[in-house]
Amino acid sequence: MITYSFLQHYWWFLVSLLGALLVFLMFVQGANSLVFNLGKTEHERRMVMNSTGRKWEITFTTLVTFGGAFFASFPLFYSTSFGGAYWLWMIILFSFVVQAISYEFQNKLGNFLGVKTFQWCLVINGILGPVLLGGAVATFFNGSNFVVDKMNITNSVAPVISHWANYSHGLDALLDIWNVVLGLAVFFLARILGTLYIINNVADETLRARSRKQLLYNTAAFLLLFLPFLIRTLLKDGFAYDPATGVISMESMKYLYNLLDMWYLAVVLLVGVVLLLFGIVRTVMCNNYIKGIWPAGIGVVLVVLVLLLIAGWNNTAYYPSNVDLQSSLTIANSCSSEFTLTTMSIVSLFIPFVLAYIVYVWYAMDKDKITKEEVKEGDVY
């Protein structure tokens, strides 16, 4: 029999999977942040733009779907984070809107701002998007400044049950150095995936050679940032809750114990790390190998999925409050009703068919590589 607890864990898995896919799809932002490093001429930059321009809608759609899934399955998180830390989320969304405008208008007639202006906007999105999104995810482990009072729902004047504890409304997340560390790590990870995608999708040896060089630099920067964050997270005190009483308390090395208790997640994490390193190392060592984006991309999805799962599973508060520990959100105290989760679970059975369609469309778009001749003849971007 499917229990309420199973539905809560199932939907945290789906939300985590969407988050992991979003991090992978940020190869678009990563490649855009390197457009002037990879493309030294207008035609080379247009090859990069045409490559990422065929995928940016998928990234944006995944971001919106990620937010929608959170709203439907864990509405209290949505109202607390998206409603309270709105400056952080609004900047992220605004950068993606700027991205969409930049793709569509950079080569349109009447563009009085010039092509480079919109290309620089894409670079800004390539920096802000990953850094701020990574910083937001880091708050799952480091906490945020909010208060939840469910009894306030009876207040007829202002029935708001959660509010931010200061006037920064999310920007205070950037004052925690470890949030910034993960944000920068996600930024360099996006650049790694971006270079791997360009190597796979653009049939130009000059761009591929520059991408391999950038791959080395960004991998070193990513490892120097991500490894300390991961080690510190596994060894730090975590936010545990008692399912019998609902009381939140601090537990020594909570996230490390989550991995040990759920050993299968530790195995998945190890597989993900190996796949990521394999994709990077083989691409760097073998000039004829251009498919590194696939093992590396799958590895990234697996690693991010595990990190999000240990943040919410095994009686862990996935959105801790640094102001009031008992206001911290768990998958049990912030989820939708059993009826809502059950109904949505039925609908979620169609997800494999949607993913199969995305894979088919992706294959159809990428089976022909981007070439300099194609760009010279005039493509979309």
Phi, psi and omega in degrees: 000136180281120182265167177298320179297319178299318180297320178297315179292323179297316182285332173293325176297315181296317179297319179295321178296319177298319177297320179294318178295324179297317178298318177298315184290351177284010169300335176298311178296321181298315179293322180295325179293343181254009189302323181276342174280324181273319183259111180268344177238167181297320180293322178293318178295323179291329175296318177296315180297319179292331179289306180288333182295343178273358184233350188297329179296325180294319178297313181296317179297320179295321177299314180294319179295321177302313177294319179296320179295321177297318180299318184284321186265325180229071187298330180292325174295317182300313182290327182284310184278303182293330179274326182270313180267045190291334179295319179297312181289327179293322178295319177300311181295320180297322180295327178286327175295318177299322178300312181299316180296319182296318178298317188283330190249354186297328181245019178279151174296141181088006178285092184280350179277341180092152183297318185295330178300314180288329177293322176293328175297322177293324176296318179298316176299322180294338177266307185296315184305300181296318183296312182289322178293319176297320177296322178294318179294326181298334179293343175297335181254332186255348176091163178224171185258085180217163179229137178242128176226095185294337178292343181290350179296339179278353179285110184289338181278313181219079182281058180254117187270350178221145178209156179281145187274357178215181185266006180280337177049054174106333181291342177295344177299331182282354176275347175271117186301327183285332172294319178293322179300313179293323177301315178292324178297317177295324177300311180289329175296319177298323178291324175300310180295324179297316179294322178295323180291319179297318178301321182282326192259340183249119181273072179214117186293330178295313178295322180294321179295317178294323180295320178296323178294315178295328180300319179296311182299313186286331175294317178299315180295319180297313181296322180294336180263315188286319182299314176299322179296315182296313181297315180297320180295318181292332183264346184282166173292139180246174185256103183256152175229149180270113183297339180282320184251340183080007182282134178266137178214162178274137180231131182296131177051042183303315186288328174293317178294328175299318178294321180289321179291319179256070188302331180296330176289325176297321177296315179298319178300315180297317178298318180298317179298316180298316180296318179298312181294323178299313180299321181288308186296316182293324178296320181288321186278334185239111182294339181272352182270120183237007185255023182296337181300330185284306175297320179295318180296316177297320178298318179297315179301316182294317182294311181295321178302314180296317180300319179288326180292319180287346175281338184239331181276174176060045176056056181236139175281114185279343178227084186285150175256126177276349181268314180224105186304324183284353174275353182302145184263137175237169179291344180272321186265001182235006187270169176285177180292163179299322179297316180297314180296322179295315180298315179294328179296325177296316179296326183294346178295344178275353183302316179303325179290322177294317179297322178297321178294319179298317179299318180296314180296319178302312180299318181296323181283328188258359182293334174255121183287154175288133179233162178294325179295320180297319180291320179296328179285347176100096177255193188293314189250000000 
